[in-house]
Amino acid sequence: MDELKPPETHPDPRSGESSRVEGGAYAGRGGCSGWLEETTMMSEQQYLLPGIPDRITIEGILTRAPWKTLCTLCAVNRAWRHAIQSRRVYDARTCTKSSRTLVVLIHNNPSAAAPRDRSGSGASDSSATGRGGVGPKNPVPAHWRFAVSLYDPDDGSWIKLPSIPGITSGVPKFCGCAFLDGKLYILGGDDFDRVYSTREAHMIDLAAGRGVWERCASMECPRSQFCCAVNNGRIYVFGGGCRPQIDYSRDAEVFDPEKNTWRSIADMMHSRTNHTVLNLEGRLLVIGGAVWLEAEDEINFQKSGGDELFEHCFNPTFAEVYDPRKNKWRTVENITKREKDDAFVVVHGKMFVLRPDSVHVYDVAYNSWTFVQPISWETQLRNGAKDCSVRAAAYVGRELVAVVGRCAEEDYGIILLKSKNFRRKNALMTWEPIASPYVFDTDHHPILSIQL
């Protein structure tokens, strides 16, 4: 296994400060100093600050500190480490509503070491790992190396989390991301050296300031390019594809973190991949993506030379809604004339669609959309872009942090932008750039806002 390092911390690139690594180096499970150490129960009472009750220190000071500062404080002594890793600080931040919003992003990581197969034998347990007997005998190419980082919108800093052990790409491509109870989960996806998509699940306890990924129970089905959502303390996953075939799946399952178990739930009504799921007051709306056609349509697809299937099934106008209480699906017809470049975001229980030139809000009662405001890309167009569209977005501090596709003359790339005037009726919504030390993959760029 490659050496596991604590998260790399990058200040706002605009500040001119150099990057640094906080915490100590990893020396195996229960390693050395810093936030990577396992929690150690204190044998004797120690105050966090001499003469000051811990409750005052935690509620008056630590609830106001940035999350990356808490990770650094784990290295002070056993008392500080125990207070943070026992989740006392996280619980206090939650109870006092003083937690801060961070943004989870997966990006390219070309500077990471390219792992090689040291044993020369490769992996052999295809049923457990999905490797199919193929090991990382060759270096992982730069475009197949990924990492997950946390962006702090308050100060513009970035914190890169450790690579996932056993994943030669660092983080699987086309994986699912979910955040529940202070823990970040990475589910499924494709790894460079694996023939098949994986069903593995990994978790890192961010609330406890730990820098170690842990294996959770694996999903029942391998999948990639699927969607996942959190509801009522559980993680739901829907559909997706599976390498090496181009199979679209209707399978759905739910993870119970308390029991560390997965179980199958009712299949979706349609096989989908590259779709989106939105939590609307406890009901999970699955929309968009690519839908596998019925047998008679497949015949037409073959006769048409391939074009008809793609045009017919990509981003369908119908959606489907899952009710977890009843374990049932129903179709929602004509929910939107969705275009390829539309993106969705839920804010305070309302669903917004970000089209290339406008924002609309969905009315559940009437199954209709209401215009909210126009979108301007003037700044980006002045800087050489010919076309821009939101690929994914997260709601942060009354605005959006968005992953945006930018098309120039003979180039297409992904940039990170922050909105201005979002949800202000009829006001022009504009964008300002977010400085990032990383490059984002054009095909895989999940984004998630979390509270820590």
Phi, psi and omega in degrees: 000138179295155177300131180263126184249156174293167184297137175281136182250126178244122172291174177306121181304339180285343185281340180084001179285154178279155178289156179213163176246128180259147179090178182265173178282155182280136179231043183091173181299130185079030187304208189272219190288171175090191189283001179272352181287151174288152178295131178244124180293135182282133180277341179218155183293129175229130174280144176297317174234129185306128175079358182244125179305141183301326181301320180291318179299316183290308185285330184268336185240304188289336176289344182259354184277146174298154183300320182295333176292321178298321179299321179291322182293342177300337183273355185294303177194182184296324182295314178296317181298317181294320181298323182277313185284342174277357178074014175298318181292316179299316179298320179294320178296323179291314182295323181271004180055039181248011177293157183248153180271126172240161181242125178270129179222142173255133186218170175293150181223061187295339182280351181293151178298138179274107185292149176236162178279104184286331183279335182080357183259342183074181178270150183237343184273079184291331181288327183270322186253340182079013182283336178064028177081009181255123180251167181283067181285338179248153178301144177285123180297155186303322184285355177252012178255127184230159176215161176245132182230158175251128177256129179260106183291344180290320182236002177076012182272162181233142177233115180270126180279162179297157173292155179278124180302137178086352178257108185293336178277357184089304174221136181296141173285146180061030177279171173257147180236135178215149179233125184212126176054044177078005183243138178260129181247135172245123189238134171058210179100187182242134175251153187302316188267009183254133178291321184252155172296154184261158173247010182292153176229135180232151182221142172233129184274091181289326182297329179268004178066030180268148180248031183237126173281138178242144176282133172255176174302140181283151175297160180287332182234138171291143181199153172215166181053044179246183177234154179217155182210153177257134177207125175054045175077014180226160179248126180252138176234144186225128168062214181105185179242180180210121174293155358273351178285166177256051182277136172260140187246149171257355186299145176220147179209166184227142181251131175255106184293334179294320181264350184055050182223150172250149172216148180287146174235182183304135177295151172297163180284337182223144175286129185223156170214156182059034182261178182237144173237139181230136179268109179249091177055046175091350174255137188256113183265120177257127188218150172074204182079200177245135184246130179287134184276163176287171188301319182294329178286330178296324177296316178297324179299315180295323180290328184276357180083009173113337185291322188297320181298312182299313182293325185283324192259345186278127181054062180295158181279351178260150177236176175220146185242134178252130176256106183299330182291324181262349184054048181224152177248154169215150181274141173246108183279150172052040182289329178193149170273065189293134174265169183300326188261014176285148175228151183240149175210142178256128180230118180051044176083357180252142181262126178247144173246134179254101177270169183304331184234004184196163177245136179227152178243144186266135175257109184297319185298322184254002182049051183217165181246143177242132178296135179252307185193158174277160177243135178247136175246026187302315182298317181292322180294324177294334181266020172105353179285143176260337182201142179221149176203146179283127178266325179197155183209155176229143181273122184220115174055049178073000177232181180249138164257119191236140169270118190240133174276127183241120181253123177250199185308294179230038186214144175228131181213173180248130177235163181248126182229157174243135182282164174222127180079023178299135177073009175272113188308123177066358177282143180289121177272125180242180184227149172231146185287151172249123180289129181225138176278002186241163175250141184255140179292142183285343182254336188225105184211062178294152179219141187208130175266137183227164179243124178225000000 
